[in-house]
Amino acid sequence: MNLVSTNDGTNTLYSVQFDECYHSTNDGALSETLQKHIIPAFTLVKPKEKITILDICYGLGYNTLATLYYCKLHKIDSKIEIISPEFDEELVRSLIDFEYPSEFDSLKEIIKELSEKFFYEDWQFKITIIIGDAREQLPKLSTKFDIIYQDAFSPKKNPALWSLEYFKLLYKLSSDEVIMTTYSSATPVRMGIWEAGFMLYNPPKSSVRSGTIASKSNLKLETIDMELKLTRNPNAKSLRD
């Protein structure tokens, strides 16, 4: 792993195994996390006593930690449970020494505990990192998730976490009003999400490049008409296992 500075001044890592950085260096690690995942998810999710989140995959922990940061900053008092699969145990253990942005300074003890125990819990937050392959671990879960951060390495590098079969699995794990966020706007990805049963939306305008929002329910966003796209491109196909 090599440390990489991104354009918003925050750090990410380059993965030799996947030949990709964990975040867009142009958008910035923290900016991408907030603008593509946390802000749209918490803007759209319906307020409730407990919000359950599936973070695919834990990686450097930005999505999970930025969720805590955002909830504290905006005084969101819902109980938050986050479950995040991650196959690289050594990476998670190393994050105790990772150079996170100053926004996460108040989370240092949480970072330490997650790095050592893969678990943290207090009166508001419960976080579980499941060490193992996501495709093997997700079928074991029974939780219905209100938010899903679909933030795996790219479809080209990690197709198993972008296939139709995978999105069908996420559909089964989703609550009726789930908000799923992803940085990808690729047609094969959107086809897979749509064919799995989700409705697709263009995300709210932000300072970073757009991705895709998916849900089982109607949202007050611009709808992505996949049937129209199919008439224009009948050869469009989802990724398959």
C-alpha positions in Angstrom: 0.0 0.0 0.0 1.2 3.5 -0.9 0.0 6.7 0.7 -1.5 9.1 -1.8 -2.5 12.7 -1.2 -5.8 13.8 -3.0 -6.9 17.1 -4.3 -8.8 18.1 -1.1 -5.7 17.6 1.0 -6.8 14.3 2.5 -5.1 11.0 2.1 -6.0 7.7 0.5 -4.0 4.6 -0.3 -3.1 2.9 -3.6 -3.9 -0.8 -3.7 -1.4 -2.9 -5.6 -3.7 -5.8 -5.6 -6.5 -3.9 -7.3 -4.3 -1.4 -9.1 -6.5 1.5 -7.9 -6.7 4.1 -5.2 -9.3 3.7 -2.6 -10.7 7.1 -3.5 -10.8 9.5 -6.4 -7.6 11.6 -6.2 -9.4 14.4 -8.2 -12.5 14.6 -6.0 -10.6 14.1 -2.8 -10.9 11.3 -0.3 -13.1 13.1 2.3 -15.0 15.2 -0.3 -15.9 12.1 -2.3 -17.0 10.3 0.8 -19.2 13.1 2.0 -20.6 14.2 -1.3 -21.2 10.8 -2.9 -22.3 8.8 0.1 -23.0 10.4 3.5 -24.7 13.7 2.6 -27.1 12.2 0.0 -27.9 9.2 2.2 -28.7 11.3 5.2 -30.5 13.9 3.2 -32.8 11.2 1.7 -33.2 8.6 4.5 -36.4 9.0 6.5 -35.8 9.9 10.2 -36.2 7.0 12.6 -35.1 5.9 16.0 -32.5 3.5 14.6 -30.7 3.7 11.2 -28.9 0.6 9.9 -26.1 1.0 7.4 -24.2 -1.5 5.2 -20.8 -0.1 4.2 -19.3 -2.0 1.2 -16.4 -2.3 1.9 -14.7 -0.9 5.0 -11.4 -0.2 3.3 -9.8 2.9 5.0 -12.9 3.4 7.0 -13.8 6.8 5.5 -17.5 6.1 4.9 -18.0 4.8 8.4 -16.0 7.5 10.1 -17.5 10.3 8.1 -20.9 9.0 9.1 -20.0 9.4 12.7 -18.5 12.9 12.0 -21.6 14.0 10.0 -24.0 12.8 12.7 -22.1 14.5 15.5 -21.8 17.7 13.4 -25.5 17.9 12.5 -26.6 16.6 15.9 -28.4 13.6 14.5 -29.5 11.6 17.5 -30.8 8.4 15.8 -29.0 5.3 16.9 -26.7 4.2 14.1 -25.6 0.6 13.4 -23.0 0.1 10.8 -21.9 -3.3 9.4 -19.0 -3.4 7.0 -17.3 -6.4 5.4 -13.6 -6.2 4.6 -11.4 -9.0 3.4 -8.1 -7.3 4.3 -7.6 -7.8 8.1 -4.0 -6.4 7.9 -5.3 -3.2 6.4 -7.8 -2.6 9.1 -5.2 -3.2 11.8 -2.9 -0.7 10.2 -5.4 2.1 10.2 -4.5 2.9 13.8 -1.6 4.8 12.3 -3.3 6.2 9.2 -3.1 9.9 8.5 -6.8 10.8 8.6 -8.1 14.4 8.1 -8.5 16.7 11.2 -12.3 16.2 10.9 -11.7 12.8 12.4 -9.6 13.9 15.4 -12.4 13.4 17.8 -12.8 9.8 16.6 -9.2 8.6 17.4 -10.3 6.3 20.2 -13.0 4.8 18.0 -10.4 4.3 15.2 -8.1 2.6 17.7 -10.8 0.2 18.9 -12.0 -0.7 15.4 -8.4 -1.4 14.4 -7.8 -3.7 17.3 -11.2 -5.3 17.9 -13.1 -4.7 14.6 -16.0 -3.6 16.8 -17.1 -0.4 18.6 -20.2 0.5 20.6 -21.5 3.4 22.6 -24.9 4.9 23.4 -25.4 6.0 19.8 -23.1 4.1 17.5 -22.5 0.4 17.0 -19.9 -0.6 14.3 -19.0 -4.1 13.3 -16.3 -4.9 10.7 -16.7 -8.4 9.4 -13.4 -9.8 8.2 -13.9 -11.9 5.1 -15.1 -11.9 1.5 -18.3 -9.8 1.1 -19.9 -12.3 -1.2 -19.5 -15.0 1.4 -20.4 -12.9 4.4 -23.4 -11.0 3.2 -25.7 -14.0 2.8 -25.2 -14.7 6.6 -26.8 -11.4 7.6 -30.4 -10.9 8.5 -30.4 -7.2 9.0 -32.5 -5.0 6.8 -30.5 -2.0 5.9 -31.8 1.6 5.6 -28.6 2.9 3.9 -26.1 1.1 1.7 -22.8 2.6 0.7 -21.9 0.7 -2.5 -18.2 1.7 -2.6 -16.2 -1.3 -3.7 -13.3 -1.1 -6.1 -14.3 -0.5 -9.7 -16.3 -3.0 -11.7 -13.3 -3.5 -13.9 -11.1 -4.5 -11.0 -13.7 -6.1 -8.7 -16.6 -7.3 -10.8 -18.0 -9.7 -8.1 -19.2 -6.7 -6.2 -21.1 -5.2 -9.2 -22.9 -8.1 -10.8 -26.6 -8.6 -11.1 -26.4 -11.6 -8.6 -24.7 -9.3 -6.1 -27.3 -6.6 -6.4 -30.0 -9.1 -5.9 -28.4 -10.0 -2.7 -28.3 -6.3 -1.7 -32.0 -6.1 -2.6 -32.8 -8.9 -0.1 -30.9 -7.1 2.6 -32.6 -3.7 1.9 -35.4 -2.1 3.9 -38.4 -0.9 2.0 -37.1 2.7 2.0 -33.4 1.9 1.5 -31.1 4.6 0.1 -28.2 3.1 -1.8 -25.4 5.4 -2.9 -22.6 4.6 -5.4 -20.0 6.6 -7.3 -20.6 4.6 -10.5 -22.8 5.8 -13.3 -21.7 3.1 -15.8 -24.5 1.5 -17.8 -23.7 -2.1 -16.9 -23.8 -1.1 -13.2 -27.1 0.7 -13.5 -28.5 -2.2 -15.5 -27.6 -4.6 -12.7 -29.1 -2.5 -10.0 -32.3 -1.9 -12.0 -32.7 -5.6 -13.0 -32.3 -6.5 -9.3 -35.5 -4.5 -8.6 -34.3 -1.1 -7.5 -35.4 2.3 -8.9 -32.6 4.5 -10.1 -32.1 8.2 -9.6 -29.5 10.9 -10.5 -28.0 12.2 -7.2 -28.4 15.8 -6.1 -25.9 18.1 -7.7 -22.6 18.4 -5.7 -19.1 19.5 -6.0 -17.9 16.1 -7.2 -18.7 13.9 -10.2 -22.1 12.3 -10.0 -22.9 8.7 -9.4 -26.2 6.9 -8.8 -28.8 6.7 -6.1 -31.0 3.6 -5.8 -34.0 2.8 -3.7 -37.0 0.5 -3.5 -39.3 3.5 -3.0 -40.1 6.7 -4.9 -37.6 9.6 -4.2 -37.9 13.3 -5.0 -35.0 13.1 -7.4 -34.5 12.9 -11.2 -35.5 9.4 -12.3 -33.2 7.4 -14.5 -35.3 5.7 -17.1 -33.6 2.4 -17.8 -36.4 1.2 -20.2 -35.7 4.2 -22.4 -32.0 3.6 -22.2 -32.6 0.0 -23.4 -34.6 1.2 -26.4 -31.7 3.4 -27.3 -29.1 0.8 -26.6 -30.7 -2.7 -26.8 -27.3 -4.3 -26.4 -26.8 -2.9 -22.9 -26.2 -5.6 -20.4 -25.6 -6.0 -16.7 -22.5 -7.7 -15.3 -23.0 -11.4 -14.4 -21.1 -13.7 -12.1 
